[in-house]
Amino acid sequence: MFVLLTVAFAALTAGLAPRYGTDSRPDFSPLPDRRPRGI
């Protein structure tokens, strides 16, 4: 259950990242941050 939530949040973060001027590629860390760094 937690894995699905993490994957969904990762996809959401990857989708929102370009809008806030952050890297949309999750290669900078194994687990992307919960909130985009641009905020």
PDB file of N, CA, C, O and CB in Angstrom:
ATOM      1  N   MET A   1       0.843  -1.208   0.000  1.00  0.00           N
ATOM      2  CA  MET A   1       0.000   0.000   0.000  1.00  0.00           C
ATOM      3  C   MET A   1       0.871   1.248   0.000  1.00  0.00           C
ATOM      4  O   MET A   1       0.622   2.194  -0.748  1.00  0.00           O
ATOM      5  CB  MET A   1      -0.950   0.011   1.226  1.00  0.00           C
ATOM      6  N   PHE A   2       1.882   1.238   0.838  1.00  0.00           N
ATOM      7  CA  PHE A   2       2.774   2.405   0.923  1.00  0.00           C
ATOM      8  C   PHE A   2       3.562   2.578  -0.370  1.00  0.00           C
ATOM      9  O   PHE A   2       3.869   3.696  -0.782  1.00  0.00           O
ATOM     10  CB  PHE A   2       3.743   2.263   2.115  1.00  0.00           C
ATOM     11  N   VAL A   3       3.886   1.440  -1.007  1.00  0.00           N
ATOM     12  CA  VAL A   3       4.640   1.505  -2.267  1.00  0.00           C
ATOM     13  C   VAL A   3       3.813   2.200  -3.338  1.00  0.00           C
ATOM     14  O   VAL A   3       4.325   3.040  -4.078  1.00  0.00           O
ATOM     15  CB  VAL A   3       5.046   0.089  -2.740  1.00  0.00           C
ATOM     16  N   LEU A   4       2.545   1.852  -3.418  1.00  0.00           N
ATOM     17  CA  LEU A   4       1.666   2.484  -4.405  1.00  0.00           C
ATOM     18  C   LEU A   4       1.552   3.979  -4.144  1.00  0.00           C
ATOM     19  O   LEU A   4       1.540   4.782  -5.078  1.00  0.00           O
ATOM     20  CB  LEU A   4       0.272   1.835  -4.383  1.00  0.00           C
ATOM     21  N   LEU A   5       1.469   4.344  -2.881  1.00  0.00           N
ATOM     22  CA  LEU A   5       1.359   5.755  -2.520  1.00  0.00           C
ATOM     23  C   LEU A   5       2.633   6.498  -2.899  1.00  0.00           C
ATOM     24  O   LEU A   5       2.581   7.624  -3.395  1.00  0.00           O
ATOM     25  CB  LEU A   5       1.075   5.910  -1.014  1.00  0.00           C
ATOM     26  N   THR A   6       3.774   5.865  -2.663  1.00  0.00           N
ATOM     27  CA  THR A   6       5.061   6.486  -3.003  1.00  0.00           C
ATOM     28  C   THR A   6       5.198   6.670  -4.505  1.00  0.00           C
ATOM     29  O   THR A   6       5.644   7.720  -4.971  1.00  0.00           O
ATOM     30  CB  THR A   6       6.226   5.639  -2.473  1.00  0.00           C
ATOM     31  N   VAL A   7       4.812   5.645  -5.266  1.00  0.00           N
ATOM     32  CA  VAL A   7       4.891   5.722  -6.725  1.00  0.00           C
ATOM     33  C   VAL A   7       3.973   6.811  -7.251  1.00  0.00           C
ATOM     34  O   VAL A   7       4.342   7.563  -8.153  1.00  0.00           O
ATOM     35  CB  VAL A   7       4.530   4.371  -7.361  1.00  0.00           C
ATOM     36  N   ALA A   8       2.772   6.894  -6.686  1.00  0.00           N
ATOM     37  CA  ALA A   8       1.818   7.913  -7.114  1.00  0.00           C
ATOM     38  C   ALA A   8       2.347   9.307  -6.795  1.00  0.00           C
ATOM     39  O   ALA A   8       2.209  10.227  -7.601  1.00  0.00           O
ATOM     40  CB  ALA A   8       0.453   7.692  -6.441  1.00  0.00           C
ATOM     41  N   PHE A   9       2.950   9.460  -5.625  1.00  0.00           N
ATOM     42  CA  PHE A   9       3.490  10.761  -5.227  1.00  0.00           C
ATOM     43  C   PHE A   9       4.701  11.119  -6.069  1.00  0.00           C
ATOM     44  O   PHE A   9       4.913  12.284  -6.404  1.00  0.00           O
ATOM     45  CB  PHE A   9       3.863  10.762  -3.740  1.00  0.00           C
ATOM     46  N   ALA A  10       5.501  10.104  -6.413  1.00  0.00           N
ATOM     47  CA  ALA A  10       6.665  10.337  -7.269  1.00  0.00           C
ATOM     48  C   ALA A  10       6.225  10.813  -8.642  1.00  0.00           C
ATOM     49  O   ALA A  10       6.827  11.719  -9.217  1.00  0.00           O
ATOM     50  CB  ALA A  10       7.514   9.061  -7.395  1.00  0.00           C
ATOM     51  N   ALA A  11       5.175  10.199  -9.165  1.00  0.00           N
ATOM     52  CA  ALA A  11       4.655  10.599 -10.470  1.00  0.00           C
ATOM     53  C   ALA A  11       4.091  12.017 -10.410  1.00  0.00           C
ATOM     54  O   ALA A  11       4.275  12.808 -11.335  1.00  0.00           O
ATOM     55  CB  ALA A  11       3.571   9.613 -10.945  1.00  0.00           C
ATOM     56  N   LEU A  12       3.411  12.326  -9.322  1.00  0.00           N
ATOM     57  CA  LEU A  12       2.855  13.665  -9.152  1.00  0.00           C
ATOM     58  C   LEU A  12       3.965  14.705  -9.051  1.00  0.00           C
ATOM     59  O   LEU A  12       3.877  15.775  -9.654  1.00  0.00           O
ATOM     60  CB  LEU A  12       1.964  13.720  -7.907  1.00  0.00           C
ATOM     61  N   THR A  13       5.015  14.387  -8.282  1.00  0.00           N
ATOM     62  CA  THR A  13       6.141  15.301  -8.125  1.00  0.00           C
ATOM     63  C   THR A  13       6.845  15.507  -9.456  1.00  0.00           C
ATOM     64  O   THR A  13       7.222  16.627  -9.801  1.00  0.00           O
ATOM     65  CB  THR A  13       7.129  14.770  -7.075  1.00  0.00           C
ATOM     66  N   ALA A  14       7.022  14.421 -10.205  1.00  0.00           N
ATOM     67  CA  ALA A  14       7.682  14.512 -11.508  1.00  0.00           C
ATOM     68  C   ALA A  14       6.844  15.352 -12.468  1.00  0.00           C
ATOM     69  O   ALA A  14       7.386  16.033 -13.338  1.00  0.00           O
ATOM     70  CB  ALA A  14       7.924  13.104 -12.097  1.00  0.00           C
ATOM     71  N   GLY A  15       5.531  15.302 -12.308  1.00  0.00           N
ATOM     72  CA  GLY A  15       4.642  16.070 -13.178  1.00  0.00           C
ATOM     73  C   GLY A  15       4.621  17.546 -12.820  1.00  0.00           C
ATOM     74  O   GLY A  15       4.467  18.400 -13.693  1.00  0.00           O
ATOM     75  N   LEU A  16       4.776  17.847 -11.535  1.00  0.00           N
ATOM     76  CA  LEU A  16       4.710  19.239 -11.090  1.00  0.00           C
ATOM     77  C   LEU A  16       6.062  19.929 -11.108  1.00  0.00           C
ATOM     78  O   LEU A  16       6.135  21.158 -11.131  1.00  0.00           O
ATOM     79  CB  LEU A  16       4.135  19.305  -9.704  1.00  0.00           C
ATOM     80  N   ALA A  17       7.142  19.138 -11.097  1.00  0.00           N
ATOM     81  CA  ALA A  17       8.489  19.698 -10.997  1.00  0.00           C
ATOM     82  C   ALA A  17       8.813  20.730 -12.098  1.00  0.00           C
ATOM     83  O   ALA A  17       9.323  21.805 -11.783  1.00  0.00           O
ATOM     84  CB  ALA A  17       9.499  18.574 -11.049  1.00  0.00           C
ATOM     85  N   PRO A  18       8.533  20.433 -13.367  1.00  0.00           N
ATOM     86  CA  PRO A  18       8.891  21.396 -14.425  1.00  0.00           C
ATOM     87  C   PRO A  18       8.187  22.743 -14.263  1.00  0.00           C
ATOM     88  O   PRO A  18       8.722  23.772 -14.678  1.00  0.00           O
ATOM     89  CB  PRO A  18       8.553  20.814 -15.788  1.00  0.00           C
ATOM     90  N   ARG A  19       7.008  22.747 -13.672  1.00  0.00           N
ATOM     91  CA  ARG A  19       6.249  23.991 -13.525  1.00  0.00           C
ATOM     92  C   ARG A  19       6.909  24.929 -12.513  1.00  0.00           C
ATOM     93  O   ARG A  19       6.771  26.149 -12.595  1.00  0.00           O
ATOM     94  CB  ARG A  19       4.807  23.686 -13.096  1.00  0.00           C
ATOM     95  N   TYR A  20       7.629  24.335 -11.558  1.00  0.00           N
ATOM     96  CA  TYR A  20       8.260  25.141 -10.524  1.00  0.00           C
ATOM     97  C   TYR A  20       9.749  25.340 -10.792  1.00  0.00           C
ATOM     98  O   TYR A  20      10.477  25.870  -9.952  1.00  0.00           O
ATOM     99  CB  TYR A  20       8.060  24.495  -9.167  1.00  0.00           C
ATOM    100  N   GLY A  21      10.193  24.908 -11.977  1.00  0.00           N
ATOM    101  CA  GLY A  21      11.580  25.145 -12.368  1.00  0.00           C
ATOM    102  C   GLY A  21      12.565  24.199 -11.699  1.00  0.00           C
ATOM    103  O   GLY A  21      13.730  24.553 -11.515  1.00  0.00           O
ATOM    104  N   THR A  22      12.120  23.008 -11.333  1.00  0.00           N
ATOM    105  CA  THR A  22      13.027  22.034 -10.719  1.00  0.00           C
ATOM    106  C   THR A  22      13.270  20.891 -11.693  1.00  0.00           C
ATOM    107  O   THR A  22      12.595  20.796 -12.718  1.00  0.00           O
ATOM    108  CB  THR A  22      12.448  21.496  -9.378  1.00  0.00           C
ATOM    109  N   ASP A  23      14.221  20.030 -11.387  1.00  0.00           N
ATOM    110  CA  ASP A  23      14.507  18.886 -12.251  1.00  0.00           C
ATOM    111  C   ASP A  23      13.353  17.893 -12.191  1.00  0.00           C
ATOM    112  O   ASP A  23      12.957  17.452 -11.112  1.00  0.00           O
ATOM    113  CB  ASP A  23      15.833  18.202 -11.838  1.00  0.00           C
ATOM    114  N   SER A  24      12.818  17.545 -13.357  1.00  0.00           N
ATOM    115  CA  SER A  24      11.720  16.592 -13.387  1.00  0.00           C
ATOM    116  C   SER A  24      12.252  15.159 -13.361  1.00  0.00           C
ATOM    117  O   SER A  24      11.495  14.217 -13.126  1.00  0.00           O
ATOM    118  CB  SER A  24      10.849  16.817 -14.630  1.00  0.00           C
ATOM    119  N   ARG A  25      13.559  14.998 -13.604  1.00  0.00           N
ATOM    120  CA  ARG A  25      14.134  13.650 -13.618  1.00  0.00           C
ATOM    121  C   ARG A  25      14.495  13.222 -12.196  1.00  0.00           C
ATOM    122  O   ARG A  25      15.208  13.938 -11.493  1.00  0.00           O
ATOM    123  CB  ARG A  25      15.387  13.594 -14.534  1.00  0.00           C
ATOM    124  N   PRO A  26      13.999  12.043 -11.767  1.00  0.00           N
ATOM    125  CA  PRO A  26      14.249  11.569 -10.399  1.00  0.00           C
ATOM    126  C   PRO A  26      15.613  10.929 -10.217  1.00  0.00           C
ATOM    127  O   PRO A  26      15.838  10.225  -9.232  1.00  0.00           O
ATOM    128  CB  PRO A  26      13.193  10.585 -10.003  1.00  0.00           C
ATOM    129  N   ASP A  27      16.542  11.165 -11.167  1.00  0.00           N
ATOM    130  CA  ASP A  27      17.845  10.496 -11.081  1.00  0.00           C
ATOM    131  C   ASP A  27      18.758  11.156 -10.051  1.00  0.00           C
ATOM    132  O   ASP A  27      19.806  10.602  -9.718  1.00  0.00           O
ATOM    133  CB  ASP A  27      18.527  10.495 -12.447  1.00  0.00           C
ATOM    134  N   PHE A  28      18.381  12.331  -9.541  1.00  0.00           N
ATOM    135  CA  PHE A  28      19.222  13.020  -8.567  1.00  0.00           C
ATOM    136  C   PHE A  28      19.124  12.356  -7.192  1.00  0.00           C
ATOM    137  O   PHE A  28      19.976  12.582  -6.332  1.00  0.00           O
ATOM    138  CB  PHE A  28      18.824  14.500  -8.470  1.00  0.00           C
ATOM    139  N   SER A  29      18.097  11.546  -6.984  1.00  0.00           N
ATOM    140  CA  SER A  29      17.954  10.828  -5.715  1.00  0.00           C
ATOM    141  C   SER A  29      17.082   9.595  -5.937  1.00  0.00           C
ATOM    142  O   SER A  29      16.189   9.617  -6.784  1.00  0.00           O
ATOM    143  CB  SER A  29      17.339  11.750  -4.612  1.00  0.00           C
ATOM    144  N   PRO A  30      17.329   8.520  -5.188  1.00  0.00           N
ATOM    145  CA  PRO A  30      16.539   7.300  -5.345  1.00  0.00           C
ATOM    146  C   PRO A  30      15.064   7.526  -5.038  1.00  0.00           C
ATOM    147  O   PRO A  30      14.188   6.926  -5.662  1.00  0.00           O
ATOM    148  CB  PRO A  30      17.086   6.209  -4.447  1.00  0.00           C
ATOM    149  N   LEU A  31      14.799   8.408  -4.057  1.00  0.00           N
ATOM    150  CA  LEU A  31      13.424   8.756  -3.732  1.00  0.00           C
ATOM    151  C   LEU A  31      13.238  10.260  -3.849  1.00  0.00           C
ATOM    152  O   LEU A  31      13.864  11.017  -3.108  1.00  0.00           O
ATOM    153  CB  LEU A  31      13.053   8.269  -2.317  1.00  0.00           C
ATOM    154  N   PRO A  32      12.380  10.708  -4.774  1.00  0.00           N
ATOM    155  CA  PRO A  32      12.157  12.139  -4.960  1.00  0.00           C
ATOM    156  C   PRO A  32      11.530  12.780  -3.719  1.00  0.00           C
ATOM    157  O   PRO A  32      10.868  12.111  -2.926  1.00  0.00           O
ATOM    158  CB  PRO A  32      11.265  12.376  -6.176  1.00  0.00           C
ATOM    159  N   ASP A  33      11.748  14.066  -3.571  1.00  0.00           N
ATOM    160  CA  ASP A  33      11.199  14.777  -2.421  1.00  0.00           C
ATOM    161  C   ASP A  33       9.672  14.786  -2.475  1.00  0.00           C
ATOM    162  O   ASP A  33       9.081  14.681  -3.549  1.00  0.00           O
ATOM    163  CB  ASP A  33      11.741  16.215  -2.369  1.00  0.00           C
ATOM    164  N   ARG A  34       9.046  14.913  -1.317  1.00  0.00           N
ATOM    165  CA  ARG A  34       7.585  14.916  -1.266  1.00  0.00           C
ATOM    166  C   ARG A  34       7.030  16.163  -1.933  1.00  0.00           C
ATOM    167  O   ARG A  34       6.022  16.098  -2.637  1.00  0.00           O
ATOM    168  CB  ARG A  34       7.093  14.828   0.183  1.00  0.00           C
ATOM    169  N   ARG A  35       7.685  17.303  -1.714  1.00  0.00           N
ATOM    170  CA  ARG A  35       7.217  18.542  -2.325  1.00  0.00           C
ATOM    171  C   ARG A  35       8.301  19.108  -3.248  1.00  0.00           C
ATOM    172  O   ARG A  35       9.487  19.016  -2.930  1.00  0.00           O
ATOM    173  CB  ARG A  35       6.831  19.578  -1.237  1.00  0.00           C
ATOM    174  N   PRO A  36       7.912  19.687  -4.376  1.00  0.00           N
ATOM    175  CA  PRO A  36       8.897  20.264  -5.300  1.00  0.00           C
ATOM    176  C   PRO A  36       9.764  21.311  -4.613  1.00  0.00           C
ATOM    177  O   PRO A  36       9.287  22.051  -3.753  1.00  0.00           O
ATOM    178  CB  PRO A  36       8.193  20.886  -6.506  1.00  0.00           C
ATOM    179  N   ARG A  37      11.042  21.371  -4.996  1.00  0.00           N
ATOM    180  CA  ARG A  37      11.974  22.305  -4.362  1.00  0.00           C
ATOM    181  C   ARG A  37      11.682  23.750  -4.732  1.00  0.00           C
ATOM    182  O   ARG A  37      12.126  24.674  -4.050  1.00  0.00           O
ATOM    183  CB  ARG A  37      13.396  21.960  -4.745  1.00  0.00           C
ATOM    184  N   GLY A  38      10.926  23.948  -5.825  1.00  0.00           N
ATOM    185  CA  GLY A  38      10.678  25.308  -6.297  1.00  0.00           C
ATOM    186  C   GLY A  38       9.737  26.090  -5.387  1.00  0.00           C
ATOM    187  O   GLY A  38       9.743  27.320  -5.390  1.00  0.00           O
ATOM    188  N   ILE A  39       8.927  25.371  -4.609  1.00  0.00           N
ATOM    189  CA  ILE A  39       7.964  26.054  -3.738  1.00  0.00           C
ATOM    190  C   ILE A  39       8.679  26.683  -2.548  1.00  0.00           C
ATOM    191  O   ILE A  39       8.038  27.304  -1.700  1.00  0.00           O
ATOM    192  CB  ILE A  39       6.876  25.071  -3.248  1.00  0.00           C
TER     193      ILE A  39
END
